[in-house]
Amino acid sequence: MVRLRRPPEWGVDPVPQALRVLRTFDLFVLWSSLGVGLLVLAAGTLLVGVGGFGFGLTLSESAVVAFVGSVLGSVMLAAAAHHGSRAGVPTMVSLRPILGRRGSYIPTALNVFQLLGWAAFELLVMGIAAATLVGNVFGPSTAALFIPIFGAVVAALALGGPLAVIRAWLEKFAIWLVYASTAAIAIALILRGPDPGVRYAPQYFSGTASILLALDLVIAMPVSWWPLISDYNRFARSSKDSLIGTAAGYTIANTVFYMLGAGLMALGIALGQPNFLAVIGLLGLGAFPLLIILVDETDNAFANVYSTAVSIQNLAPRRRQLTFIAAATVVAMAGAAFLWNRGEGIGGGYEGFLFLIGGLFVPLLGVVIADSFVVRRGTYAPGEFFQGAPPWRWSAFASWIPGAALYFVIVAFALPIGATLPSFALAAGLHILLSRLESALTRPTSVAASGEP
């Protein structure tokens, strides 16, 4: 009988040096693949406007917003991996020196929520795409029938682990087909010639506020990955490989797919077909590009399910990943079925979900980067990631909460200043100030306790 052996799992323990093997190219492939996907195309359609939502940008404006937002978000994403990848620990464990051991449980719970939400959206859009490919052969429920099939595939990938997915799946097969199909869609779109200066959905455009909120939407995509980046970049050979591979791979993929989504929606509006999946079929390329993107979409869902298990291990480090992977897959499939029944796969629910992620995690990222690069400058002792971490660091929470509040206020009132950079700067600045104040207050106490003059 053939015996199947699972690769070893590294839970919350530091990855051994012998397994830190991912080069710049490996990480470029991984993060360019995670930056590719049907949900990124869907987010790109919102730049133009779809189904009562969106920002009404022209394609020229969309290109600028997609590039600037992708650069800013990808640099933030890469910086978030700095100390976690150096220590070889997952992202949620890397937050222990910054938020405290118990303090890290709060973003862990939020991260599990967002990952399960992402996995549900991924399975839903994969089901819809598959139904489109087969012409809804089983009627209106065709998409729902594909959800458990893709759920099983995603669970199998998650059980294989990151190194197997990157080296055996992406680099040897999937990513090259994705690059080819992406180029084919881009060329076909250019030949069909949507006018870059036309405002295809002017009813959604409200000037500077629309442009800046669209920028927030673009940044939210790479930022949504930072709570799990070290789950993968802890296998990086060096911090330099982690930084360059992540930033370059995600910037290029995110920019291209936001632009393709905007272009598909513009062409769809011009043709009277406001469904970007259907528009891909109208480009004269057959089903091949959509099929390839659908195949690659499995790695996005894999990352969400795998990192759900790794994140929960921050709360229960002695439990194995198998149980958590199975549970996460079941919850994601149930969530996808719920979204399908409500008809909220793409549109208001998705846009609101992206802004919720931005509001929760952009200011926290400001705290993390400020602590890693300014307050501590990466000088974390190995024990601080485990029992040596304090239970709580209140200065971090006193910085994170005002930043989140500012983000949601700006989005709720559509203030023409953008939400990402102000909330990030407020949280980072507060953390630097409060950390220095905390250090100044504790230093005299430490000196007195030691009996030094």
Secondary structure as GFF3:
##gff-version 3
##sequence-region A 1 453
A	DSSP	three_ten_helix	17	19	.	.	.	ID=ss1
A	DSSP	alpha_helix	24	34	.	.	.	ID=ss2
A	DSSP	alpha_helix	38	48	.	.	.	ID=ss3
A	DSSP	alpha_helix	59	80	.	.	.	ID=ss4
A	DSSP	alpha_helix	82	87	.	.	.	ID=ss5
A	DSSP	alpha_helix	91	94	.	.	.	ID=ss6
A	DSSP	alpha_helix	96	99	.	.	.	ID=ss7
A	DSSP	alpha_helix	105	133	.	.	.	ID=ss8
A	DSSP	three_ten_helix	139	141	.	.	.	ID=ss9
A	DSSP	alpha_helix	142	160	.	.	.	ID=ss10
A	DSSP	alpha_helix	162	164	.	.	.	ID=ss11
A	DSSP	pi_helix	165	174	.	.	.	ID=ss12
A	DSSP	alpha_helix	175	192	.	.	.	ID=ss13
A	DSSP	three_ten_helix	202	204	.	.	.	ID=ss14
A	DSSP	alpha_helix	208	223	.	.	.	ID=ss15
A	DSSP	three_ten_helix	226	228	.	.	.	ID=ss16
A	DSSP	alpha_helix	230	233	.	.	.	ID=ss17
A	DSSP	alpha_helix	239	271	.	.	.	ID=ss18
A	DSSP	alpha_helix	276	281	.	.	.	ID=ss19
A	DSSP	alpha_helix	288	312	.	.	.	ID=ss20
A	DSSP	alpha_helix	321	342	.	.	.	ID=ss21
A	DSSP	alpha_helix	348	370	.	.	.	ID=ss22
A	DSSP	pi_helix	371	375	.	.	.	ID=ss23
A	DSSP	three_ten_helix	382	385	.	.	.	ID=ss24
A	DSSP	alpha_helix	394	412	.	.	.	ID=ss25
A	DSSP	alpha_helix	420	450	.	.	.	ID=ss26
###
